[in-house]
Amino acid sequence: MVFLRFVKKIKVAALVAAVLLHGPLFSAPMESAHDLMSKMAKASRELNYQGLFTYEYRGNLTSVKLTHGVQDGQIYERIQHMDGAERTALRRSDKVDCLRTGDMLLRGSAYRINDQSYARLEDSYEFHIKGEGRIANRRVVMVHVLPRDKHRYGYVVAIDKESGLLLQSVLMSHAGKPLERFQFVDISIGGSLAELDFDLEASDFDDVALDQSSCVDDNRQTITSASNWSTQWLPPGFVMASHKAADIDGQESMMFTDGLAVFSVFIDTDKGRSLPSIDAHLGATVAVLTKADINNQEYAICVVGEIPRATANQIASAVSLATSPPSSMSPLP
């Protein structure tokens, strides 16, 4: 009995020490995946930050310094490549909700996540919280985003617990292998644009035109601007995010997104014969070029995006003139 009482005292002492050192045993409930994704989207639209991140694909690694600031409804970004030739790009947008960078680390679509749009995302993806970790010396929550079909890839994302910023995004193949990885290795959050050393009057800002932004509204409404072309088949969940009408050279483009994945369709009415065949990929980005023979005219159809190659080929084969049935397409010789 004396021994048992002694053991109990040791257990109580250890329990008290654990509570004092590590906080309460029953912590506040972890945020849901919905709350985390909404917090992430909101953070990228509202917070100023500066950091260094790496981009890795197929054994290649590059590092980039990103400075991101928000003021009076405008987002300002400075992108400095830290490897190879010196390169710096400035970008500015006057519509916060339509920026592509920030939400998914210089890639993907800018998506305002609310109850309705998250429900749409859940039609295409499963969201699972997989515990916590540490990225760039900050505590993060790990979220696995799993595709519900073969037409899109999955993600592993790390969301900063304190700020909600996305600190890591890994694009995963269907076999569970990483195709490309973005990850902050250092980041500081806060500060004014002046402290971030932005010259707001600089003439070399690349203004992001609203009609060319990867922008989808809260209700996921398809953009219905007039187009000479139509897609007879799209992967489930994808809608048109932007459309650029044919220019003087006869080139037309359309961009589609499911809220996370993005692909573009380019149609060239003048270069159906001269353009070379393309079936290539860089990291998770695939480029497929086919030709369409319509009314004795050859058209070049190119699909580029972060989707599986088989899906890109299926999309390309389903592009046709809006007034014509789906055309017969084949790879360019």
C-alpha positions, -999 to +999 in steps of 0.1 A: +000+000+000+028+023+009+044+016-025+011+023-044+007+056-026+042+065-035+036+057-072+004+077-072+023+107-058+049+104-085+021+103-112+004+133-097+037+153-096+044+143-132+009+154-143+013+188-125+047+193-141+033+185-175+005+210-171+028+237-158+053+232-186+030+225-216-003+242-207-037+227-202-042+191-213-075+199-229-066+227-253-091+247-274-106+227-303-086+228-335-101+249-362-120+231-390-105+228-425-132+252-436-121+278-411-084+273-419-089+277-457-111+308-451-085+323-428-058+316-453-077+334-481-085+364-458-049+367-446-035+370-481-059+398-489-053+418-457-017+412-443+016+428-452+045+404-451+080+398-465+098+365-468+121+341-486+106+310-501+119+281-522+103+265-553+113+229-560+104+207-590+120+176-605+153+181-586+155+218-594+155+244-566+151+281-568+148+308-541+126+339-543+122+369-520+085+380-519+074+413-505+036+417-502+017+448-491-019+460-490-030+496-489-062+514-498-076+483-515-045+477-537-020+449-533+016+456-541+042+428-547+079+427-553+094+394-565+132+391-564+149+360-578+178+351-555+195+326-579+211+331-613+207+363-632+193+392-612+156+396-618+130+417-600+093+421-608+068+445-594+031+438-595+001+458-585-037+452-586-066+475-577-089+446-568-077+426-539-101+397-545-087+390-580-050+386-572-034+352-580-002+356-559-003+354-521-032+329-518-011+300-532+024+314-532+026+330-566+004+303-583-031+291-587-062+312-585-072+339-561-103+325-545-125+341-519-136+312-497-170+314-481-196+288-471-209+284-507-175+283-524-161+259-499-190+236-505-182+237-542-146+229-534-157+199-514-174+186-546-139+182-561-117+177-530-116+162-496-100+183-468-083+166-439-064+182-410-033+162-403-019+177-371+006+205-366+042+212-376+068+240-379+076+259-411+099+289-412+102+287-374+064+292-371+037+268-359+015+256-387-015+233-392-011+207-419-041+202-443-043+174-469-064+183-499-073+151-518-088+151-553-121+132-557-113+122-593-084+117-617-087+151-634-068+172-607-040+168-583-039+169-545-021+193-522-005+193-488-006+228-473+008+243-441-012+272-427+004+295-401-016+291-369-013+328-358-017+347-391-034+322-414-008+327-441+001+298-464+037+289-456+040+257-476+022+241-506+031+207-520+014+195-552+010+157-551+006+132-579-020+105-578+007+081-567+014+103-537+047+118-549+055+155-547+054+172-582+064+206-569+069+224-536+066+260-525+078+267-489+088+298-470+121+294-451+119+328-435+090+353-431+082+385-412+046+396-409+034+432-405+048+466-411+037+494-434+044+497-471+070+523-463+087+498-440+086+472-467+104+497-490+077+501-516+078+530-540+041+534-547+047+558-576+072+535-594+065+534-631+077+498-635+048+481-617+031+455-638-006+463-633-027+432-632-056+439-655-089+428-640-102+411-672-070+390-673-069+381-636-077+346-624-108+358-607-139+339-596-167+357-577-182+344-544-209+325-562-187+308-588-204+324-617-191+315-651-178+344-672-200+345-703-181+370-725-185+362-762-161+336-776-158+321-810-148+288-793-164+265-768-153+235-747-176+205-752-161+188-722-146+202-689-135+183-658-163+184-632-161+216-610-142+237-635-156+270-646-143+298-669-124+324-649-114+347-677-116+351-715-094+371-738-110+377-772-092+371-804-065+397-811-053+411-844-032+379-849-063+357-843-051+344-809-078+337-783-075+324-748-097+311-719-088+303-683-106+278-662-104+270-625-121+248-599-110+271-571-075+256-566-063+241-599-060+263-630-056+256-667-057+278-698-068+271-734-051+290-762-064+290-798-043+303-827-061+307-860-030+315-881-004+291-869-021+257-871+005+244-896+036+262-884+036+256-847+056+226-835+041+197-816+041+201-778+036+175-752+057+185-722+056+193-685+075+214-661+069+203-625+032+199-623+025+221-653+016+203-685+015+218-721-003+199-748-006+213-784-030+197-809-045+209-842-081+211-854-092+209-890-124+229-893-138+240-927-105+234-944-087+256-919-062+243-894-062+257-859-036+253-831-052+243-798-029+245-767-039+235-731-015+246-703-021+240-666-015+221-634-036+191-644-028+156-655-016+151-691-046+128-699-070+154-688-052+181-708-055+160-739-092+153-733-098+190-729-079+199-761-098+173-781-131+189-769-124+224-781-144+235-811-158+265-828-189+276-809-211+271-840-196+237-849-197+202-835-165+189-817-138+187-843-114+159-851-080+167-835-047+150-836-011+159-824+007+183-847+032+165-869 
